[in-house]
Amino acid sequence: MYQPKLNPSDKTPKYKQIIQSVIADIERNVLKKNEQLPSISELSEEYYLARDTVEKAYRELKEKGYITSVQGKGYYVNSGESRKMRILLIFNKLSSYKKLIYYAFLKVLGDKASVDLQIHHYNARLFDEIIDKNMGKYNYYVVMPHFFPESEKGIAMKALEKIPADELVLLDKDLPDYKNECLTVYQDFERDVSEALESANDLLVKYQRIVLVFPSDGNYPAEIVRGVRYFCINFKKEFIIRENVDDEVLQTETAYLVVEEHDLAELVKKVRQSSYTLGKEIGIVSFNETTLKELLGITVITTDFETMGRTAAALLLDKKKIKVKNPFYMIRRETL
């Protein structure tokens, strides 16, 4: 017979845990219409709970319309076919790129789900608090697991492990250290970057050095650095890392890879004020596509953010637990 999931280490009152677990299982169709629930006595004995605790949970579930009671027989699921899934999105930050993912995700789900959004701001402790406050309230938890600094990685992983694997969706970044099987739609930053650069080697061949403008305080994946370095080693390019371009002295035969848009604007300004020609003596590649970069003719390497959101939503609706690598490519324009 069905048993709700109760977590002994969770500080949420046990009657609320029963309510949250039953609702989540009804909405996920684990509990089907007319299915019988354990009796108050059975549930009390199974979890060593007072009868009043179970009665309170069942009473509230009945008031909310999730279950019904039949005198002399017990409690039964009242509905489970028309309720929306409840999904909590936990993003690392809110940016124009994240908004593309968010709106694409919502569009595919349509009226089949209600979605809430919270931001962990690269803070593993805040992420842990978000999980604790919302555990059991949602059917699925869609997480962007970008956590910095590395010293907080253990906190983040323990927080993730509080989420049942069949309720977790990892988005944008894979976590090899997470051993459970869950739905994942991710970028392989190191491989994606190196392969995108290699695909444009016919344009990069005229540049002897690659300068990656990579702010150390920008919370960007370190795999990006490794991907650029790997390309430079393979194709015998000088590899340089800069924090910003404020004091940069331009040199011919140099291609810049720029992560932040502020540095992109400053670099374009510097080239235009110099005697060099953009796309010939100086090359520029920016991370992540935007409409403005398209209009300005800026070469970009980018993942497909809308596809990421659509894929995650479609696989979630299909209840798939697979890993999918999101498309990543270079868009060639005048600056290279």
Buried (B, 14 or more C-beta within 10 A) or exposed (E): EBEBBBBEEBEBEBBBBBBBBBBBBBBBBBBEEEBBBBBBEBBBEBBEBEEEBBBBBBBBBBEEEBBEBEEEEBBBBBBBEEBBBBBBBBBBEEEEBBEBBBEBBBEBBEEEBEBEBBBBBBBBEBBBBBBEEBBBBBBBBBBBBBBBEEEBBEBBBEBBBBBBBBBBBBBBBBBEEBEEEBBBBBBBBBBBBBBBBBBBEEBBEBBBBBBBBBBEEEBBBEBBBBBBBBBBEEBEBEBBBBEBBEEBEBEBBBBBBBBBBBBBEBBBEBBEEBEBEBBEBBBBBBBBBBEEBEEBEBBBBBBBBBBBBBBBBBBBBEEEBEEBBBEBBBBBBEBB
